[in-house]
Amino acid sequence: MPDGRSEWRTFRPAFRESLALLAGGTHDGLLALDLDRVVRDPRDLEDLIDVAEQFKIPVESVTGSLRLATDADITMARVMVAMANKSSRDTARRVAAARERQALAGQYGGGRPYGFEDDGRTIRPDEAAVIAECSERLVQGASLRSVALDLRQRGLVTVAGAPWRAEGLREVLLRARNAARIVYRGEEIGDAPWGPIVPLETFRAVQRILTEPGRVINPGAAPKWLGSRLYMCGACTPEDLSVRVTYHVRVGSRVPAYRCGDKAHLVRSVKYTDQYVVGAILKRLAEDDAADLIRPAVPEVNVKGLRAERKAIRKNLDEMAADKALGLIDRGQLIAATAAGQARLTEIERELQAAVVNSPLRPLIEAEDVRAMWDGLPLSHQRLVVKELVTVRILPTGRKGRGFDPAAVEIRWKGRPRATA
């Protein structure tokens, strides 16, 4: 309030503006359709009565339900507003109860959710596969923009038939419904009767990634080239990689080319550089020991045990909430125990994520035709493979004249001694 006080009120800007116009003399009367179209809060009515009596303002309604000409009119208005207020509260309570029943039954109250049929419970396999794929690639390290770009390039659309955008994809991937969790008033309240589209630990990882306060969002569009912001300039980036200057793509009148993001030097053809890097990667993935490239998730993690512990912690937290309601524990004890339980749940989710998320290399290593599998992968997945396996530096070339110089592309295999393909 202007005097510094705080009041718990429903703020209605248009209503307040109307009162100001009447009090200021700009308008000399109020004509409404009906009483309940003007006020349902007794305090708002009292403010209107004050203005009408102080400035001698006539207040009428088309239906005759609102008149403030006499004491009898004012008293009747007060009675009717009190009744309307009670009716609104009754309706709000019934709607809230219906929504809670709807949530507990697994129903969806906002149109058809992507991945499900109209009932919000039956899973649509084609859309569920998209949710699972996007969730896993996001956890593996792909950006939201790049995944949305892949969906657009594949001709996939949202429930409304619109092309995918990063914002809409984020909303879909953050739905707890994907992990078979029921949500009511923004909080998860239990397991759903249908099976999960994505494992709960993968969904938790998606939540952490997309809701992290310090999350860095790359400006501009998603990368459209394999080496954009992955390949590094050998002139600006030292061998120890202590300073990294990456490449961007310059699309001119001739052919696309990688160009140093800091200075206009060491420009390289996109086509031939990518062919060389991809050739080296596919040659390595086709070897017999390619499976050794997959980093073991965390082999010592007891997935079954962690899941059982997670279930037990949730059960204990529910029981403690019941104990608080019965007065067996105080609020401080409940808060401390809940904080400890939630912290442990977060640790469990991180350990499970590391144990269950597949490596982006797996589809290529398990494929009979590595080249065909590579060509069928979306760009964001291909970039994950490059990021997982190699570090690429574009070096100055000693060759004179035009033409691509393979010796000017340094490929370092991550986790292995320095090597040039």
C-alpha positions in Angstrom: 0.0 0.0 0.0 1.2 3.6 -0.5 1.7 4.0 3.3 4.0 1.0 3.4 1.4 -1.5 4.8 0.8 -4.9 3.2 -2.7 -6.2 2.6 -3.7 -9.6 1.2 -6.0 -8.6 -1.6 -6.9 -9.7 -5.1 -5.7 -6.8 -7.2 -8.0 -5.9 -10.1 -6.3 -3.2 -12.1 -9.4 -2.3 -14.3 -11.6 -2.1 -11.2 -9.1 0.2 -9.4 -8.8 2.3 -12.5 -12.6 2.7 -12.6 -12.7 3.9 -9.0 -9.9 6.4 -9.7 -11.9 7.8 -12.7 -15.0 8.2 -10.6 -13.2 9.7 -7.7 -11.3 12.1 -10.0 -14.4 13.4 -11.7 -13.4 12.1 -15.1 -16.5 10.0 -15.1 -19.8 10.7 -13.4 -21.5 7.3 -13.1 -21.0 3.5 -13.3 -23.3 1.2 -15.3 -22.6 -2.5 -15.2 -24.3 -5.6 -16.6 -24.7 -7.3 -13.2 -23.5 -7.1 -9.6 -21.2 -10.1 -9.9 -19.5 -8.7 -13.0 -18.3 -5.8 -10.8 -17.5 -7.2 -7.4 -17.4 -10.5 -5.6 -15.1 -9.5 -2.8 -16.9 -7.6 0.1 -13.9 -5.3 0.5 -14.0 -4.2 -3.2 -17.7 -3.5 -2.7 -17.0 -1.3 0.4 -14.4 0.7 -1.7 -17.1 1.2 -4.4 -19.7 2.3 -1.7 -17.2 4.8 -0.3 -16.6 6.4 -3.7 -20.3 6.4 -4.6 -21.3 8.1 -1.3 -18.4 10.5 -1.1 -18.6 11.8 -4.6 -22.4 11.3 -5.1 -21.8 8.9 -8.0 -24.9 6.9 -9.4 -24.2 3.2 -9.6 -26.6 1.0 -11.5 -26.7 -2.4 -13.3 -28.7 -3.6 -16.4 -30.2 -6.5 -14.4 -31.0 -4.3 -11.4 -28.9 -6.4 -9.1 -26.6 -3.5 -8.3 -27.9 -0.2 -7.0 -26.3 2.0 -4.3 -28.9 4.8 -4.2 -30.3 4.1 -0.7 -29.3 2.4 2.5 -31.6 -0.5 1.6 -29.8 -0.8 -1.8 -26.4 -0.8 -0.1 -27.5 -3.4 2.5 -28.9 -5.7 -0.3 -25.7 -5.3 -2.3 -23.6 -6.4 0.7 -25.8 -9.5 1.2 -25.7 -10.5 -2.4 -21.9 -10.0 -2.6 -21.4 -12.1 0.5 -23.5 -14.9 -1.2 -21.6 -14.5 -4.5 -18.3 -14.7 -2.6 -19.4 -17.9 -0.9 -20.5 -19.4 -4.3 -17.1 -18.5 -5.8 -15.3 -20.2 -2.9 -17.5 -23.3 -3.2 -16.8 -23.5 -6.9 -13.1 -23.1 -6.4 -13.1 -25.9 -3.8 -15.0 -28.3 -6.0 -12.7 -27.5 -9.0 -9.6 -28.1 -6.9 -11.0 -31.4 -5.6 -11.9 -32.5 -9.1 -8.4 -31.6 -10.4 -6.8 -33.5 -7.5 -9.0 -36.6 -8.4 -8.0 -36.1 -12.0 -4.3 -36.0 -11.1 -4.5 -39.1 -8.9 -6.3 -40.9 -11.8 -3.5 -39.9 -14.2 -5.8 -37.8 -16.3 -4.5 -34.8 -18.2 -6.4 -31.5 -18.0 -4.9 -29.4 -20.8 -5.5 -31.1 -24.2 -3.6 -34.1 -25.5 0.0 -34.3 -24.0 2.7 -35.1 -26.5 3.5 -38.8 -26.2 0.1 -39.8 -25.0 -3.4 -40.3 -26.4 -6.3 -38.0 -25.5 -6.9 -39.8 -22.2 -3.4 -38.8 -21.0 -2.7 -42.3 -20.0 -2.3 -44.4 -23.1 1.2 -44.0 -24.6 1.7 -43.3 -28.3 4.8 -45.4 -29.3 6.0 -43.0 -32.1 5.9 -39.9 -30.0 7.2 -41.7 -26.9 10.2 -42.8 -28.9 10.9 -39.1 -29.7 10.7 -38.1 -26.0 13.0 -41.0 -25.0 15.5 -40.2 -27.8 15.6 -36.4 -27.0 15.9 -37.0 -23.2 18.9 -39.3 -23.7 20.7 -37.1 -26.1 20.2 -34.1 -23.8 21.7 -36.1 -20.9 24.6 -37.2 -23.2 25.5 -33.5 -23.8 23.5 -32.3 -26.8 22.0 -28.8 -26.7 18.3 -28.3 -26.6 18.5 -26.1 -29.8 20.4 -28.7 -31.7 17.9 -31.5 -30.8 15.0 -29.2 -31.8 16.7 -28.5 -35.1 17.1 -32.3 -35.8 13.3 -32.8 -35.1 12.5 -30.0 -37.6 14.8 -31.5 -40.2 13.1 -34.8 -39.8 9.7 -33.2 -40.4 8.4 -34.0 -36.9 5.9 -31.7 -35.4 4.2 -30.9 -32.0 0.7 -31.9 -31.0 -0.5 -28.7 -32.5 1.2 -29.5 -35.8 3.9 -26.8 -35.4 7.6 -27.2 -36.0 9.6 -28.0 -32.9 11.3 -25.1 -31.1 13.7 -25.3 -28.1 11.2 -23.7 -25.7 8.4 -26.2 -26.6 10.7 -29.2 -26.5 11.9 -28.1 -23.0 8.3 -28.0 -21.7 7.7 -31.5 -23.1 10.9 -33.0 -21.7 10.2 -31.6 -18.2 6.9 -33.3 -17.8 7.0 -35.7 -14.9 4.3 -37.7 -16.8 7.2 -39.0 -19.0 8.6 -40.8 -16.0 5.2 -42.1 -14.9 5.0 -39.6 -12.0 1.8 -37.8 -11.0 1.9 -34.1 -10.5 -0.6 -32.0 -8.6 -0.2 -28.2 -8.1 3.4 -28.4 -9.4 4.5 -31.2 -7.0 4.9 -34.9 -7.6 2.5 -36.9 -5.5 3.1 -40.5 -6.5 3.6 -43.0 -9.3 1.3 -43.2 -12.2 -0.6 -46.3 -13.4 1.2 -46.3 -16.8 4.8 -47.3 -17.5 7.5 -44.7 -17.9 8.5 -43.4 -21.3 12.0 -42.6 -19.9 13.6 -44.1 -16.8 13.2 -41.9 -13.7 16.9 -41.4 -13.3 17.1 -40.1 -16.9 14.2 -37.8 -16.3 15.9 -36.4 -13.1 19.0 -35.7 -15.1 16.9 -33.8 -17.7 15.4 -31.8 -14.9 18.8 -30.9 -13.4 20.1 -29.9 -16.8 17.1 -27.8 -17.9 16.4 -26.1 -14.5 20.0 -25.5 -13.3 20.2 -21.8 -12.4 23.6 -21.3 -13.8 22.9 -23.1 -17.0 24.7 -21.5 -20.0 22.4 -21.1 -23.0 24.3 -20.7 -26.3 23.0 -17.6 -28.1 21.8 -17.8 -31.7 20.7 -20.8 -33.7 21.8 -24.4 -33.2 25.0 -25.4 -35.0 24.4 -26.6 -38.6 27.9 -28.0 -39.2 29.8 -30.9 -37.6 32.7 -28.9 -36.4 31.1 -25.6 -35.4 32.4 -24.7 -31.9 34.1 -28.1 -31.7 37.2 -27.8 -33.9 39.9 -25.5 -32.5 42.2 -23.1 -34.2 45.8 -24.4 -33.9 47.3 -21.0 -34.2 45.3 -19.5 -31.3 44.9 -22.7 -29.2 48.2 -24.0 -27.7 49.0 -27.7 -27.6 48.0 -28.0 -23.9 44.6 -26.6 -24.8 44.8 -24.1 -22.0 43.1 -21.5 -24.2 40.5 -22.7 -26.7 39.5 -20.8 -29.8 36.9 -22.6 -31.8 35.8 -22.5 -35.4 32.7 -21.0 -36.9 31.4 -21.5 -40.4 31.6 -18.8 -43.0 29.1 -19.3 -45.8 30.2 -17.2 -48.8 29.4 -17.1 -52.4 31.6 -20.2 -53.1 31.7 -23.0 -50.5 31.2 -23.1 -46.7 34.4 -22.9 -44.8 35.5 -23.2 -41.2 37.0 -19.9 -39.9 38.8 -19.0 -36.7 36.4 -17.4 -34.3 39.0 -14.8 -33.2 41.0 -13.9 -36.3 40.6 -14.3 -40.0 43.2 -17.0 -40.5 43.5 -20.7 -41.0 40.3 -21.0 -43.1 39.5 -24.6 -44.1 36.9 -26.2 -46.3 34.0 -27.7 -44.4 33.5 -30.5 -46.8 37.1 -31.9 -46.8 37.8 -31.2 -43.2 34.6 -33.1 -42.1 35.3 -35.9 -44.5 38.8 -36.3 -43.0 37.6 -36.2 -39.4 34.7 -38.5 -40.0 36.8 -41.0 -41.9 39.2 -41.3 -39.0 36.4 -41.8 -36.5 34.6 -44.4 -38.6 37.8 -46.3 -39.3 38.4 -46.5 -35.5 34.9 -47.5 -34.7 35.1 -50.3 -37.3 38.0 -52.0 -35.5 37.5 -55.1 -33.4 38.3 -53.4 -30.1 36.0 -50.4 -30.7 33.8 -51.5 -27.7 36.7 -50.4 -25.5 36.0 -46.8 -26.5 32.7 -46.9 -24.5 33.4 -45.5 -21.1 32.0 -47.9 -18.6 29.1 -46.1 -16.9 29.9 -47.0 -13.3 30.2 -50.8 -13.2 30.4 -50.9 -9.4 27.1 -49.1 -9.0 24.4 -51.3 -7.5 21.4 -50.1 -9.6 18.9 -52.4 -7.9 20.1 -51.4 -4.4 20.0 -47.7 -5.2 16.5 -48.0 -6.6 15.4 -49.8 -3.4 17.0 -47.2 -1.2 15.3 -44.4 -3.2 11.9 -46.1 -2.7 12.5 -46.5 1.0 13.5 -42.9 1.5 10.4 -41.7 -0.3 8.3 -44.0 1.9 10.0 -42.7 5.0 9.3 -39.1 4.0 5.7 -39.8 3.5 5.5 -41.5 6.9 7.2 -38.5 8.6 4.6 -36.2 7.0 1.9 -38.3 8.6 3.7 -38.2 11.9 3.9 -34.4 11.7 0.1 -34.3 11.1 -0.4 -36.5 14.2 1.9 -34.3 16.3 4.5 -37.1 16.8 7.3 -34.9 15.5 7.7 -31.1 15.3 8.2 -28.9 12.3 11.9 -28.5 12.7 12.4 -32.3 12.8 10.4 -32.7 9.6 12.3 -30.0 7.8 15.7 -31.4 8.8 14.8 -34.9 7.9 13.2 -33.8 4.6 16.4 -31.9 3.6 18.6 -34.9 4.4 16.3 -37.2 2.5 16.1 -35.0 -0.5 19.9 -34.5 -0.6 20.4 -38.3 -0.6 17.8 -38.7 -3.3 19.7 -36.2 -5.4 22.9 -38.3 -4.9 21.1 -41.5 -5.8 19.7 -40.0 -9.0 23.2 -38.8 -10.1 24.7 -42.3 -9.5 21.8 -44.0 -11.3 22.1 -41.6 -14.2 25.8 -42.5 -14.6 24.9 -46.2 -14.6 22.0 -46.3 -17.1 22.6 -43.6 -19.7 24.0 -45.1 -22.9 27.1 -43.8 -24.6 26.5 -42.0 -27.9 29.0 -44.4 -29.5 26.9 -47.5 -28.8 24.7 -47.4 -32.0 27.8 -47.1 -34.2 29.8 -49.8 -32.4 26.9 -52.2 -32.5 26.0 -51.5 -36.2 26.9 -53.9 -39.0 27.5 -51.0 -41.4 29.1 -48.2 -39.5 29.0 -45.7 -42.4 25.3 -46.3 -43.0 24.6 -45.9 -39.3 26.6 -42.6 -39.2 24.8 -41.2 -42.2 21.5 -42.0 -40.5 22.3 -40.2 -37.3 21.1 -36.6 -36.7 23.7 -33.9 -36.6 23.4 -33.4 -32.9 24.2 -37.1 -32.3 27.2 -37.0 -34.7 28.5 -34.0 -32.8 28.2 -35.9 -29.6 30.4 -38.7 -31.1 33.0 -36.2 -32.1 33.0 -34.5 -28.7 33.2 -37.9 -27.0 36.1 -39.3 -29.1 38.4 -36.6 -30.4 39.9 -33.2 -30.1 40.5 -31.5 -33.4 42.9 -28.7 -34.1 43.3 -26.9 -37.4 47.0 -26.3 -37.9 48.9 -24.0 -40.4 49.8 -25.9 -43.5 53.2 -26.1 -45.1 51.8 -27.1 -48.5 52.0 -24.4 -51.1 49.2 -23.7 -53.5 45.5 -24.7 -53.3 44.2 -28.0 -52.0 43.4 -29.8 -48.8 46.3 -30.8 -46.6 45.4 -33.7 -44.2 48.6 -33.0 -42.2 47.1 -29.6 -41.1 44.3 -31.4 -39.2 45.4 -32.7 -35.9 43.2 -35.4 -34.3 43.8 -36.3 -30.7 42.0 -39.3 -29.3 40.6 -38.5 -25.9 41.9 -40.7 -23.1 44.7 -42.0 -25.3 48.2 -40.9 -26.2 48.4 -38.1 -28.7 47.9 -39.3 -32.2 47.3 -37.9 -35.7 45.0 -39.9 -38.0 
